[in-house]
Every structure is written in structure tokens, then in C-alpha cells.
Amino acid sequence: MQYRDSDRAIALSGIYQAANLVQQVARRGLVDADSIAANIHSLFQIDAESVQDVYGGLEGIAPGLRLAYRQLSGEEARDDELTRYLLGLVQLERKLSRHLDRLERIKQGITTIAQRLAHFPATHSNILGALAEIYADNISQLSPRIMVSGEPVYLQNNDNVNKIRALLLSGIRAATLWRQTGGRRRQLLFVRKRYIQACRTLLDDLHQDI
């Protein structure tokens, strides 16, 4: 399949969106319901027809597109913590891709959890808890470990821990998608302008402000 800059921009924005949602949970214990739904939705899209369908359409990835545009273009000050999460997820995905046994366990686990979606919404605590367990069992031991910073009162809450792990798993999913569409770390240095333009075009298509 031939992928375009817009596909890579959507996948990269998925990593940004996951990382930003982790920040929100860790710092405030709050998260936008629509955004977390799109990220969790992405975990169950194995045979999506397009990259944007992984997130249920462009609307689901709009916050990530906006964030990617602002961070890559320098329109807002670089968020070092966000960048650390993003690069950590990309590195972790590359490490995970070499562990076929772990990948198979993750696939089987997500397939099993998907059967519950007939009875629970994707953001239900039961679903998030099960996804968090997949992350803890198969990814959290790999290096580089992603150390999440935030307020202890929120990080000590079990529901928040599950949300964070489920969101990190969705970040790994986005990093896989980015690699599959031809995304590479060096592009963030050498063809950054193409990502910036692709994000802007996609947001224009949604008639949304940057």
C-alpha cells in the first residue's frame, strides 16, 4: 500500500495525542472523553481501511494533529516532557517489534478484550484495566521504560494508573502505525516541514483552527 505524508502525519499525531493524554491524567486526573475514546478505539482496529479510520475518522485525531502542528512548527514552546514521552514510545515500539512472542500475546489479549465491547464501552474501567494489564505484562519491563511524571495524588489512583497504561499502549499502537506508513525519527529533523504542512491541511479539511 502506498502511504502519503497525511497518513504519516495522522500516525505521528496519534503518538502526540496519547502522550498528551497521559500528561493530563498524571497532572490533573482528568482527560477529554472523546480523545481517550479515539485512542482506545485504535487498539481494536486491526484491519482498518485507512489510517484515519484507525481513530474513527479525522475528528478523533484532531487534538493530536493540532498538538503536532504546534510542537513541530514552534508555534508554541517545545514541551520537553511531551517530547520525552513521544521519543520513548517510538523507541519502545522498535524494541517491542523484535519480540514476536510478546507481540503475539498482546494480539491475543486485545482480541479477547474486544469480545467485551459487546457489553462495555471502550473506555469502561473493565476494558481499561484489562488493556493496562497487557501493557504491564508485556511492555513495562522493556527499556527504555517510560517514567510518567505528575501529581502523586493522581498517580496513586488505580483507575488513573490503568488509564495511563492503556494510553501508553495506544501510543505504542500509533508508533507501530507510524513505522508501517514509513515514519522515521530522522524525518522529524529533515522533513519536518512536510509534517507541518500535512497537519495543517488535515485540520483545514476539518475546518478547525490550528
Phi, psi and omega in degrees: 000137180271121180257152183248172176303323181296323178295316179293324179294320178296315181296316178297321178296331176296324177291315178302316183295317178298315181297319180292322178294323175300316177302315183298315180295316184291327184269324187234351182071012182235153179206144179294124187297319182293321182292314181294327179297318180295319180293317179292322176306320184300331183293337184258004181265090183274320184238046179296146183285335180214167181296318181292333178293337177302328181255017179074022182111168183298329181302325182291337183251005183304316178299323178292321177299315181296317180294316179300316179301311184293322181286318183286327183276344184081013179295331172232157183303140180298131177267104185296323179294316178300316179297321179297317178297314183299310181294325177296319179294320178296315179295319182295321179296319178297318178296315181297325184298343179266358180251084185297328180294317178294318179300320180293319178296320179297315180299314180296319180297315180293322177299319178294315180297324182302332180293336180284344184294346175288342184241338182228147172292158185299335182262010177296148183302327179295318180292312180298321179296319180292320177294321178298323179294321177300315180297313182297321185281331190241343187236324189297340180277344181284154176251149004281132177288140180269112180267113184272129178259147179173196180275128181307324182298330179271323182287342178270357179274125187297322179297321178292321176300317179296319178299315182298314181294320178296321178291322175297322176298321178292330175293322175297318177301315180294321179295323175297315179299319179299314179296319181294331179272002178102011180286138178220150182302321183297337179295333180292343175261314193264335178231035181305320184299328178292322176294317180300313181295320180296318178298317181296316180298317180295320178291324175298320178299329179273356184057042179245145176290154177289000000 
